[in-house]
Amino acid sequence: MTIALQDLGFYALGILLLWLTPGPVWVAVTARALAGGFRAAWPLAVGVSLGDLIWPLCAILGVTWILSVWEGFLDAMVWVAAATFLLMGTLVLRSASKPIGAESSLTRPGMWAGFLAGGAAILANPKAILFYMGMLPGFFEVTRLTGPDIAAILFVSASIPLLGNLLLALLVGRARALLSSPTAVRRTNLAAGSLLIGVGLLIPLL
């Protein structure tokens, strides 16, 4: 593996901060766990992790091809990555007090329904690949990535949200209290938004 562990760790921090931002998947995992326990919630978490494997790989391959055509793309993407985190952090801060809405399509009963809903929620979102295309070059020199480097990046991209969602399912009682308390939601969003902005400010300095 040629990428520095420090860079991989910083990327992992970015993924963790993104997961910590409450959203529809949080609500879906909680709703499924409330309805059928951990057994009902884990398929959705696994389904979501599929997109967290596929989109980063597509982004790496796509960025590598673009760089073969336009040498300045990598430098531009560093600033895109920084701007992405700054924008996401700002949007989270602006909506810190808003309640989280659930998507009913993610809460349908059944193991396969949960798995397919989780996969569809990620794979049907074209913004995901654009996000990864903008973010990955901010952390790594994409043209120099080896097979083990890509495997490590994909592992981090999928494992952190997966473990987080599984933990959320296990702690569904606490998660329910978190999602139902406006004060707790506001505090979580303020913390996550501030940290996202911090990552955006640090990326150009790496």
MODA-V793063 format. One record per pair of residues at least 24 apart in sequence whose ideal C-beta (glycine too) atoms are under 10 Angstrom apart, sorted by the first residue. I is the first residue (numbers start at 1). J is the second residue. Records with the same first field share a line. If there is no record, write none. Layout:
I=J  J
This chain:
1=145  146  147  148  149  150  151  152
2=140  141  144  145  146  148  149
3=139  140  141  144  145  146  148  149  150  152  153
4=140  206
5=152
6=206
7=139  140  141  149  153  206
8=139  140  149  152  153  155  156
9=156
10=138  139  140  199  202  203  206
11=56  135  136  138  139  140  152  153  156  157  160  199
12=139  152  153  155  156  157  159  160
13=139  156  160  195  198  199  202
14=81  84  85  135  138  139  156  160  195  196  199  200  202  203
15=52  56  135  139  153  156  157  158  159  160  161  164
16=156  160  161  163  164  192  195
17=85  88  89  92  160  191  192  193  194  195  196  198  199
18=85  88  131  135  160  161  164  192  195  196  199
19=52  160  161  162  163  164  165  168  192
20=92  164  188  189  191  192  195  196
21=88  89  91  92  188  189  191  192  193  195  196
22=92  99  100  175  178  179  184  185  188  189  192
23=92  100  101  103  121
24=100  101  102  103  105  106  107  121
25=102  103  106  117  118  121  122  161  164  165  168
26=100  102  164  165  168  175  178  179  188
27=99  100  101  102  103  106  107  175  179
28=102  103  104  105  106  107  108  114  117  118  121  165
29=106  107  114  118  164  165  166  167  168  169  172  175
30=100  102  107  165  168  169  171  172  173  174  175  176  178  179  180
31=102  103  104  106  107  172  176  179
32=106  107  108  109  110  113  114  117  118  169  172
33=165  166  168  169  170  171  172  173  175  176
34=107  169  172  173  175  176
35=107  109  172
36=109  110  111  114
37=169  170  172
38=166  169  170  172
39=111  114  169
40=107  109  110  111  113  114  169
41=114  118  165  166  168  169  170  172
42=111  114  115  118  162  165  166  169  170
43=110  111  112  113  114  115  116  117  118  119
44=106  107  108  111  113  114  115  116  117  118  119  121  165  169
45=114  115  118  161  162  163  164  165  166  167  168  169
46=111  114  115  118  119  158  162  165  166
47=106  112  113  114  115  116  117  118  119  120  121  122  123  165
48=106  114  115  117  118  119  120  121  122  123  158  161  162  165
49=118  119  122  157  158  159  160  161  162  163  165  166
50=115  118  119  120  122  123  158  162
51=118  119  120  121  122  123  124  125  128  129  157  158  161
52=122  128  132  154  156  157  158  159  160  161  162
53=122  154  155  157  158  159  162
54=119  122  123  128  129  132  154  157  158
55=122  123  125  126  127  128  129  130  131  132  133  136  154  157  158
56=128  129  131  132  133  135  136  150  153  154  156  157  158
57=129  132  150  151  153  154  157
58=128  129  132  133
59=128  129  130  131  132  133  134  135  136  137  142  153  157
60=132  133  136  137  140  142  143  145  149  150  153  154
61=142  150
62=129  130  132  133  136  142
63=132  133  134  136  137  140  142  143  145
64=142  143  144  145
66=133  137  142
67=137  141  142  143
68=143
71=143
73=133  137  142
74=137  138  140  141  142  143
75=137
76=134  137
77=133  134  135  136  137  138  142
78=134  137  138  139  203  204  206
79=134  137  138  200  203  204
80=130  131  133  134  135  137  138  203
81=131  132  133  134  135  136  137  138  139  199  200  203  204
82=134  135  138  199  200  201  202  203  204  205  206
83=134  138  200  203  204
84=130  131  132  133  134  135  138  196  199  200  203
85=134  135  138  195  196  197  198  199  200  201  202  203
86=196  197  198  199  200  201  203
87=196  197  200
88=131  192  193  196  197  199  200
89=189  192  193  194  195  196  197  198  199  200  201
90=193  196  197  200
91=189  193  196
92=188  189  190  191  192  193  194  195  196  197
93=189  190  191  192  193  194  196  197
94=189  193
95=185  186  189  193
96=182  185  186  187  188  189  190  191  192  193  194
97=182  183  185  186  189  190
98=182  185  186  189
99=179  180  182  185
100=178  179  180  185  188  189
102=179
118=165
122=161
132=157
135=199  203
137=203
138=199  200  202  203  204  206
139=199  203  206
